[in-house]
């Protein structure tokens, strides 16, 4: 059992939890993920590590309430226990030799982009962060990003905060103005990452994307998290849990990944509605 | 006494009934049938059956006890050699092992004694009726770490703990049991039986730490620093193999590991499960091993029309006979001498069919099996909305990648000394699928037993 030491509401649907898991905290690196089951009968869900504290033995997770499993996770309060919590899984983000980096985060993906920006900042790299949200109400971690970035660009779809538009607009402007990054790292919805890759492509700068496919075991056993890389017109199958979650953005077959991400959406919608009904009736803890 | 040529049939759930539930198919011998089957044993002098058993159970001895109705004595004899009798009685390919060596079969050309079925009866009888509480053995103060709680790890743990070692098992998943819980379906091996066997080991004093991934959460070297004197790696099968044909990324294409893990470990077949499973109208399973049969029969129970695609013929199917028979009875179709070349999808990325070619058997390959050869211009398409790939697995890379000095083969299996299970690292032993690639439960158990003997010898001689 893994105790929730702190719980914070970042916006209406995005929650932060600090979980006591000393063995995981000891090893965690930016870009890695954990798998948890909130209750004994819960689904296993992967969540990227949003922060860690070796001294306190804690891992920070940030999740959006999107389905039945995250709804149930959110039912847990400070002091409650998460039933299962395993990690750190996957490979850490590659940081070596990178002096100037642009970190692009979208929505709740910013929760994962933050520790990566912080890591680069700590290593002395020059960090530009471009973060995008739908509107002002959904903005999270602004102060944290400020502290970790040399330049922070805030975007909202509706212009209610920062600049109006999506994250590729300032990215394109920066690149066109001649700013040279050693690496662009994109973390967020698949569609956003796909367009970040297309924006950067003409400038011949490496792009890393953080993939978050459906997983079960997360240790290289079930093959559920597979995705295709296309290298010189040849497809190569990779497993996000052991080969990733970071991949070369130019090689990822995003269209396949987007379709695969919808594999269980019918089930998920029904499960979410059912869970909402149960909660509304107070029929479940 | 007249010779009975056939082994006694085991009562089973009828095919029509059982394809609508996940309850165990084979119901097990009654006392009377078990004794009658035991009576078929000639108790011959040279005891060839023992040689056929990877863990060398004293088979004729326990069968003699069953003849006399001394079921607890029979259990005691089995458990000297096997930590998981109720499991082996259900999942071992006995017809290729002990029962194949039985004198009745080799000399008199009739069915060998139904050793597996008797073993299963004895184990179930014991689990239902035993009141003996398990007493943990006296500790010899040596600590051993075991990685993985599948059949190989559990066997090694049981054998060492019985000798007084303090054993800790590290398990990556949230429930111990390895392939016995995530791979083999409830209808073939009820999870309550696995749990009972694991509880017995815990009562002996074996400690099991779940949610620890060795190679990630902790490394082999850290385990030594924590005071473990020897380590047995039984981390099991790794990444599922695919065919490297177009369309394997389509929705509706699964590895057997994914499909079975959802069903078995996550109980996705239960109506109120939080883990989803796709219930497809038509399912094609590619492969002919036990895992293929398990996937096919599970899909059938979810209401699918199921076809197995296998590139050789019925005679080459590697699965256990009983599973093939049960699959046939349950209405699973077989497409032999058939090999997929492409999975076809619609505009939304959903699987809608599988394009195959017909094969014929050519000359035998290095494994001695006739090699299937493609027949020119034989392409055809099977309509299906799901494909389950059941082609085996390659060993998990996590430990190899984080353990310096651990030699592996070019396909990733840990290299060991065949007699002891010792790897290229001192005091690190390995066995089961992590070494061999996908094999059987009993072979993994045999490897666990061998390693336990080597570890015991090494650590006790040190004193």
Interface residues (C-beta under 8 A of the other chain):
Chain A: X23 X24 X27 X37 X41 X42 X43 X44 X68 X69 X72 X83 X84 X85 X86 X87 X88 X89 X216 X217 X219 X220 X221 X222 X223 X224 X226 X227 X228 X235 X237 X239 X242 X253 X256 X259 X260 X262 X263 X264 X267 X268 X271
Chain B: X172 X173 X174 X182 X210 X211 X212 X213 X216 X217 X218 X236 X237 X238 X239 X240 X242 X244 X246 X248 X249 X250 X251 X254 X255 X257 X258 X261 X262 X265 X266 X267 X273 X274 X275 X276 X278 X348 X349 X393 X396 X397 X398
